[in-house]
Amino acid sequence: MTPGEPLIRWDWLLAHLGDIALRVGQHLVLTGIAVGVGLVLSLALGIWAARRPGVYAPVTWVTGVLYTIPSLALFALLVPFTGLSLLTAEIGLVSYTLLILIRNIVAGIRAVPAEVRESALGMGCTSRQVLWQVELPLALGVILAGVRVATITTVGLVTVTALIGQGGLGFFIVDGIQRFFSTPLIVGALLSVALAVALDGLLVRLERLVTPWARR
């Protein structure tokens, strides 16, 4: 950035609207895959941990270790095995969702009153029916709260995947830093924040829609 140059060059912005839309789409895809895969894995592990209390501590310990590894270090560890690929990005992104989601899933299931389970069993429901028709629906509010946190976290982490060539809005941030050009840097940063806020708002609406009993 040269002295006297404006922070945002609107001519650059107007000339790159198509590229911006492409990067927003990439960011959404990377986020969606990570949260979706993370939710499926977390449901399996969370249900298992909720059913077997002895499993919860080791599962959260392993996922906690993964969560504490800096993203750049994790990607660097994966690159020799999976290359500069989408798989590398998604392994890293998925691993950061697991701890958040598993904790919320287990907390939600365990918060279901014991008398509710006993009533369902007394009405002839099987353990599987109790899980899918009673426990998970009642735990849905807590689970979706975890999905919101995981989604916002992932939106921020996706920007880092630009360092391994996986695009997203981080592409503009890296490009701006490398060229000392503030416009793409600001565009990438602001759109990442806006995307996180927008997705959080959508998930809040979804939570209210699927858990009407939780409204005041």
SULVENDA-V474157 format. One record per backbone hydrogen bond with DSSP energy under -1.0 kcal/mol. NH is the residue of the N-H (numbers start at 0). CO is the residue of the C=O. If there is no record, write none. Layout:
# SULVENDA-V474157
[[NH & CO] [NH & CO]]
This chain:
# SULVENDA-V474157
[[4 & 1] [12 & 8] [13 & 9] [14 & 10] [19 & 15] [20 & 16] [21 & 17] [22 & 18] [23 & 19] [24 & 20] [25 & 21] [26 & 22] [27 & 23] [28 & 24] [29 & 25] [30 & 26] [31 & 27] [32 & 28] [33 & 29] [34 & 30] [35 & 31] [36 & 32] [37 & 33] [38 & 34] [39 & 35] [40 & 36] [41 & 37] [42 & 38] [43 & 39] [44 & 40] [45 & 41] [46 & 42] [47 & 43] [48 & 44] [49 & 45] [50 & 46] [51 & 47] [54 & 51] [58 & 54] [59 & 55] [60 & 56] [61 & 57] [62 & 58] [63 & 59] [64 & 60] [65 & 61] [66 & 62] [67 & 63] [73 & 69] [74 & 70] [75 & 71] [76 & 72] [77 & 73] [78 & 74] [80 & 77] [81 & 77] [82 & 78] [84 & 82] [88 & 84] [89 & 85] [90 & 86] [91 & 87] [92 & 88] [93 & 89] [94 & 90] [95 & 91] [96 & 93] [97 & 93] [100 & 96] [101 & 97] [102 & 98] [103 & 99] [104 & 100] [105 & 101] [106 & 102] [107 & 103] [108 & 104] [109 & 105] [110 & 106] [111 & 108] [116 & 112] [117 & 113] [118 & 114] [119 & 115] [120 & 116] [121 & 117] [122 & 118] [123 & 120] [124 & 119] [129 & 125] [130 & 126] [131 & 127] [132 & 128] [133 & 129] [134 & 129] [135 & 130] [137 & 133] [138 & 134] [142 & 138] [143 & 139] [144 & 140] [145 & 141] [146 & 142] [147 & 143] [148 & 144] [149 & 145] [150 & 146] [151 & 147] [152 & 148] [153 & 149] [154 & 150] [155 & 151] [156 & 152] [157 & 153] [159 & 156] [161 & 158] [162 & 159] [163 & 160] [164 & 161] [165 & 160] [170 & 167] [172 & 168] [173 & 169] [174 & 170] [175 & 171] [176 & 172] [177 & 173] [178 & 174] [180 & 175] [185 & 181] [186 & 182] [187 & 183] [188 & 184] [189 & 185] [190 & 186] [191 & 187] [192 & 188] [193 & 189] [194 & 190] [195 & 191] [196 & 192] [197 & 193] [198 & 194] [199 & 195] [200 & 196] [201 & 197] [202 & 198] [203 & 199] [204 & 200] [205 & 201] [206 & 202] [207 & 203] [208 & 204] [209 & 205] [210 & 206] [213 & 210] [214 & 211]]
